Amino acid sequence: MNSKELTKLVVSALEDVKGQAIDCIDVRKLTDITDCMVIVTGTSSTHLKALADSVQKKLKEAKQEVVGVEGRQQSEWILVDAGVVVVHIMLAQVRVLYNLEELWNFSSAAQGKKST
């Protein structure tokens, strides 16, 4: 399964459990660690765990490896690593605080600029 198909699978899993403000960022030109970052907002720590569980379940059903899961204990930000796709499941206030979209979009904009 390529990264585009895997991203669609992850987004579908998040939509199934009513994930909010799902954003996908292509980071292939910025890092070798992953191809895509998916960022989603959950409404509570219980919702975050349900979102993470849904992603893991769909990945396993598709026979895709879950490399790791971090943050389930704190449940303000859960990271699900599926190799070529990394999923950031965050409470709204944590998402605003870290603002990953702007960080990675700034990085991609900086990469696209040519120095003169």
Long-range contacts (C-beta under 8 A, 24 or more apart in sequence): 1-62, 1-64, 2-84, 3-28, 3-35, 3-36, 3-84, 3-85, 6-36, 6-64, 6-82, 6-84, 6-85, 7-36, 7-38, 7-85, 9-58, 9-59, 9-62, 9-64, 10-38, 10-55, 10-58, 10-59, 10-82, 10-85, 10-87, 11-38, 12-58, 13-51, 13-54, 13-55, 13-57, 13-58, 13-59, 14-38, 14-40, 14-51, 14-54, 14-55, 14-87, 14-89, 16-54, 16-58, 17-47, 17-50, 17-51, 17-54, 18-47, 19-51, 19-89, 21-95, 23-101, 25-100, 25-101, 25-104, 25-105, 25-108, 27-104, 27-108, 29-108, 29-111, 30-104, 30-107, 30-108, 30-111, 33-86, 34-81, 34-83, 34-84, 34-85, 34-86, 35-84, 35-85, 36-84, 36-85, 36-86, 37-85, 37-86, 37-87, 37-88, 37-100, 37-104, 38-85, 38-86, 38-87, 38-88, 39-87, 39-88, 39-90, 39-95, 39-100, 39-101, 40-87, 40-88, 40-89, 40-90, 41-90, 41-91, 41-92, 41-95, 42-89, 42-90, 42-91, 43-91, 43-92, 44-91, 45-75, 45-76, 45-91, 46-75, 48-75, 48-76, 48-77, 48-78, 48-89, 48-90, 48-91, 49-75, 49-78, 51-78, 51-89, 52-78, 52-80, 52-87, 52-89, 55-80, 55-82, 55-87, 55-89, 56-80
